[in-house]
């Protein structure tokens, strides 16, 4: 292994491991905004042709994504990137694969105005909402009624409730029986092989950018962070995705290149870490990752 990678793994593990923390059971939110945001999230009224909602690409009854390599928007237009899960997104340090949105509010603006996704504009959307049943709801919560900032504020407030505590969180809180022996072994392999260097924090990811293809070329056609910064040094850098609920969010990577979680782990071992893993090691890491599958949040229930 290259010396620089050994040092990164050594110091990275030392720094990252204490940073793994369990998800909180709840967030402090304004529930009147949450209920409004929940309605907006699932309403196709946000799209120009009334055909697409946030829930179209973020299925809240499953993994919080759409299980497609790339998503489709209005008029069947095809996107160019895999839809990330919206579950636990409040804990990501930036939003979108390329990190172009600083928080949930800024992220919520993007799909509405994206010509391939909802194809709308706030100049058109605001009058539409003002003529709908939403007008009264907005005025009861926000003194200035329906505005761009209030629309995304409500959606973001709802998204803050999309927490999915899992068996791994119970384990972190001291319940040794929450994980099987195989999952515990998988966790130790996850740490010792260096996966934890990038996948740490509350979300086991979402805390940093990393180049996709550190040791070997990833073959990615998407240039990642470079698309935002135009800095050549940022080519193929992406926000490290969360591993929470990964069992339910296939296909994997920004380009949805594989449906197999086992293959995804193998790819990462080869092109990110340059560390050979046995079939047994990969199987146990996959087993550990399944302990990150949480319950569907109560806030999405009817």
For each residue, the residues with C-beta under 8 A, 3 or more apart:
1: 5 6 274 275
2: 5 6 274
3: 6 7
4: 7 8
5: 1 2 8 9 214 215 273 274
6: 1 2 3 9 10
7: 3 4 10 11
8: 4 5 11 12 194 197
9: 5 6 12 13 194 197 273
10: 6 7 13 14
11: 7 8 14 15
12: 8 9 15 16 194 196 197
13: 9 10 16 17 191 194 196 197
14: 10 11 17
15: 11 12 18 19
16: 12 13 19 20 196 197 200 201
17: 13 14 20 191 196 200
18: 15
19: 15 16 200 201 207
20: 16 17 172 196 200 201 202 204
21: 172 201 202
22: 165 168 169 170 172 173 202
23: 88 91 163 164 165 166 169 202 244 294
24: 27 163
25: 163 165
26: 161 163
27: 24 90 160 161 163
28:
29: 33 34 157 160 161
30: 33 34 141 157
31: 34 35
32: 35 36 140 141
33: 29 30 36 37 141 153 154 157 158
34: 29 30 31 37 38 154 157 158 160 161 299
35: 31 32 38 39 158
36: 32 33 39 40 134 137 138 141 154 158
37: 33 34 40 41 154 155 156 157 158 159
38: 34 35 41 42 158 299 300
39: 35 36 42 43 134 137
40: 36 37 43 45 46 54 134 151 154 155 158
41: 37 38 53 54 55 58 60 155 158 159
42: 38 39 53 54 55
43: 39 40 46 53
44: 47 50 51 52 53 56
45: 40 50 125 128 129 132 134
46: 40 43 52 53 54 112 118 120 125
47: 44 50 51 52 53 73 74 112 117 118 119 120
48: 74 118 119 120 124
49: 52 74 75 119
50: 44 45 47
51: 44 47 74 75
52: 44 46 47 49 56 57 73 74 117 118
53: 41 42 43 44 46 47 56
54: 40 41 42 46 57 58 86 108 111 155
55: 41 42 58 59 60
56: 44 52 53 66 71
57: 52 54 65 66 71 83 111 117
58: 41 54 55 64 65 66 83 85 86
59: 55 62 63 64 65 66 67
60: 41 55 64 86 162 296 297 300
61: 296 300
62: 59 65 67 248
63: 59 67 85 87 245 247 248 249
64: 58 59 60 85 86 87 162 164 245 248 249
65: 57 58 59 62 82 83 84 85 86 249
66: 56 57 58 59 71 83
67: 59 62 63 249 250 251
68: 71 72 82 83 251 256
69: 82 251 255 256 257
70: 78 79 80 81 82 83 255 256
71: 56 57 66 68 78 79 81 82 83 117
72: 68 76 77 78 79
73: 47 52 76 77 79 111 114 116 117 118 119
74: 47 48 49 51 52 77 116 117 118 119
75: 49 51 119
76: 72 73
77: 72 73 74 115 116 117 119
78: 70 71 72 116
79: 70 71 72 73 83 116 117
80: 70 116 222
81: 70 71 97 222 254 255
82: 65 68 69 70 71 97 251 252 253 254 255 256
83: 57 58 65 66 68 70 71 79
84: 65 89 96 97 241 242
85: 58 63 64 65 88 89 242 244 245 249
86: 54 58 60 64 65 89 159 162
87: 63 64 162 163 164 244 245 294 297
88: 23 85 91 92 162 163 164 202 203 242 244 245
89: 84 85 86 92 95 104 107 159 162 206 242
90: 27 104 159 160 162 163
91: 23 88 201 202 203 206 242
92: 88 89 95 203 206 207 239 242
93: 206 207 208 239
94: 99 100 101 102 239
95: 89 92 99 100 101 102 103 104 106 107
96: 84 99 100 101 107 110 239
97: 81 82 84 222 224 238 239 241 254
98: 224 225 227 228 238 239
99: 94 95 96 209 225 228 239
100: 94 95 96 110 228
101: 94 95 96 106 107 109 110
102: 94 95 106
103: 95 106 107 156
104: 89 90 95 107 108 155 156 159 160
105: 108 109 149 152 153 155 156
106: 95 101 102 103 109 110 152
107: 89 95 96 101 103 104 110 156
108: 54 104 105 111 112 151 152 155 156 159
109: 101 105 106 112 113 122 148 152
110: 96 100 101 106 107 113 114 117
111: 54 57 73 108 114 117 118
112: 46 47 108 109 117 118 120 121 122 125 151
113: 109 110 118 120 121 122
114: 73 110 111 117 118 119
115: 77 119
116: 73 74 77 78 79 80 119
117: 47 52 57 71 73 74 77 79 110 111 112 114
118: 46 47 48 52 73 74 111 112 113 114
119: 47 48 49 73 74 75 77 114 115 116
120: 46 47 48 112 113 124 125
121: 112 113 124 125
122: 109 112 113 125 126 148 151
123: 126 127
124: 48 120 121 127 128
125: 45 46 112 120 121 122 128 129 151
126: 122 123 129 130 146 147 148 151
127: 123 124 130 131
128: 45 124 125 131 132
129: 45 125 126 132 134 135 138 146 151
130: 126 127 134 135 145 146
131: 127 128 135
132: 45 128 129 135
133: 136 137
134: 36 39 40 45 129 130 137 138 146
135: 129 130 131 132 138 139 145 146
136: 133 139 140
137: 36 39 133 134 140 141
138: 36 129 134 135 141 142 145 146 150
139: 135 136 142 143 145
140: 32 136 137
141: 30 32 33 36 137 138 150 154
142: 138 139 145 146 147 150 153
143: 139
144: 147 150
145: 130 135 138 139 142 150
146: 126 129 130 134 135 138 142 150 151
147: 126 142 144 150 151
148: 109 122 126 151 152
149: 105 152 153
150: 138 141 142 144 145 146 147 153 154
151: 40 108 112 122 125 126 129 146 147 148 154 155
152: 105 106 108 109 148 149 155 156
153: 33 105 142 149 150 156 157
154: 33 34 36 37 40 141 150 151 157 158
155: 37 40 41 54 104 105 108 151 152 158 159
156: 37 103 104 105 107 108 152 153 159 160
157: 29 30 33 34 37 153 154 160 161
158: 33 34 35 36 37 38 40 41 154 155 161 162 299
159: 37 41 86 89 90 104 108 155 156 162
160: 27 29 34 90 104 156 157
161: 26 27 29 34 157 158 297 299
162: 60 64 86 87 88 89 90 158 159 297 299 300
163: 23 24 25 26 27 87 88 90 294 297
164: 23 64 87 88 244 245 293 294 295 296 297
165: 22 23 25 169 170 294 295
166: 23 169 170 244 245 291 292 293 294 295
167: 170 171 178 179 291 293
168: 22 171 172 178 179 288 291 292
169: 22 23 165 166 172 173 294
170: 22 165 166 167 173 175 178
171: 167 168 174 175 176 178 179 291
172: 20 21 22 168 169
173: 22 169 170
174: 171
175: 170 171 178
176: 171 179
177:
178: 167 168 170 171 175 291
179: 167 168 171 176 183 184 187 288 291
180: 183 184 287
181: 184 185
182: 185 186 284 287 288
183: 179 180 186 187 284 287 288 290 291
184: 179 180 181 187 188 288
185: 181 182 188 189 284 288
186: 182 183 189 190 284 285 286 287 288 289
187: 179 183 184 190 191 288
188: 184 185 191 192
189: 185 186 192 193 277 281 284 285 288
190: 186 187 193 195 196 199 285 288
191: 13 17 187 188 195 196
192: 188 189
193: 189 190 269 273 275 277 281 285
194: 8 9 12 13 197 273 275
195: 190 191 198 199 268 273 285
196: 12 13 16 17 20 190 191 199 200
197: 8 9 12 13 16 194 200
198: 195 205 208 210 240 272
199: 190 195 196 204 205 240 243
200: 16 17 19 20 196 197 204 205 207
201: 16 19 20 21 91 204 205 206 207
202: 20 21 22 23 88 91
203: 88 91 92 206 207 242 243 244
204: 20 199 200 201 242 243 244 292
205: 198 199 200 201 240 241 242 243 244
206: 89 91 92 93 201 203 239 240 241 242
207: 19 92 93 200 201 203 240
208: 93 198 239 240
209: 99 225 234 237 238 239 240
210: 198 214 237 238 240 272
211: 214 236 237
212: 218 220 224 236 237 238 253 254 271 272
213: 216 217 218 219 220 236 271 272
214: 5 210 211 271 272 273 274
215: 5 270 271 272 273 274
216: 213 270 271 274
217: 213 271
218: 212 213 236 271
219: 213
220: 212 213 223 224 236 254 255
221: 255
222: 80 81 97 227 254 255
223: 220 226 227 234 235 236
224: 97 98 212 220 227 234 235 236 237 238 254
225: 98 99 209 228 229 231 234 235 237 238
226: 223 229 230 231 232 234 235 236 237
227: 98 222 223 224
228: 98 99 100 225 234
229: 225 226 234
230: 226
231: 225 226 234
232: 226 235
233:
234: 209 223 224 225 226 228 229 231 237
235: 223 224 225 226 232
236: 211 212 213 218 220 223 224 226
237: 209 210 211 212 224 225 226 234
238: 97 98 209 210 212 224 225 241 254
239: 92 93 94 96 97 98 99 206 208 209
240: 198 199 205 206 207 208 209 210
241: 84 97 205 206 238
242: 84 85 88 89 91 92 203 204 205 206 245 246
243: 199 203 204 205 246 289 292
244: 23 85 87 88 164 166 203 204 205 292 294
245: 63 64 85 87 88 164 166 242 248 249 292 293 294
246: 242 243 249 252 261 289 292 293
247: 63 261 289 290 292 293
248: 62 63 64 245 293
249: 63 64 65 67 85 245 246 252
250: 67 258 259 260 261
251: 67 68 69 82 256 257 258 259
252: 82 246 249 256 257 258 259 261 264
253: 82 212 256 257 258 264 267
254: 81 82 97 212 220 222 224 238
255: 69 70 81 82 220 221 222
256: 68 69 70 82 251 252 253
257: 69 251 252 253 267
258: 250 251 252 253 263 264 267
259: 250 251 252
260: 250 263 264
261: 246 247 250 252 264 265 286 289
262: 265 266 282 283 286
263: 258 260 266 267
264: 252 253 258 260 261 267 268
265: 261 262 268 269 277 282 285 286 289
266: 262 263 269 270 277 282
267: 253 257 258 263 264 270 271
268: 195 264 265 271 272 273
269: 193 265 266 272 273 275 276 277 282
270: 215 216 266 267 273 274
271: 212 213 214 215 216 217 218 267 268 274
272: 198 210 212 213 214 215 268 269
273: 5 9 193 194 195 214 215 268 269 270
274: 1 2 5 214 215 216 270 271
275: 1 193 194 269
276: 269
277: 189 193 265 266 269 281 282 285
278: 281 282
279: 282 283
280: 283 284
281: 189 193 277 278 284 285
282: 262 265 266 269 277 278 279 285 286
283: 262 279 280 286 287
284: 182 183 185 186 189 280 281 287 288
285: 186 189 190 193 195 265 277 281 282 288 289
286: 186 261 262 265 282 283 289 290
287: 180 182 183 186 283 284 290 291
288: 168 179 182 183 184 185 186 187 189 190 284 285 291 292
289: 186 243 246 247 261 265 285 286 292
290: 183 247 286 287 293
291: 166 167 168 171 178 179 183 287 288
292: 166 168 204 243 244 245 246 247 288 289
293: 164 166 167 245 246 247 248 290
294: 23 87 163 164 165 166 169 244 245
295: 164 165 166
296: 60 61 164 300 301
297: 60 87 161 162 163 164 300
298: 301
299: 34 38 158 161 162
300: 38 60 61 162 296 297
301: 296 298
302:
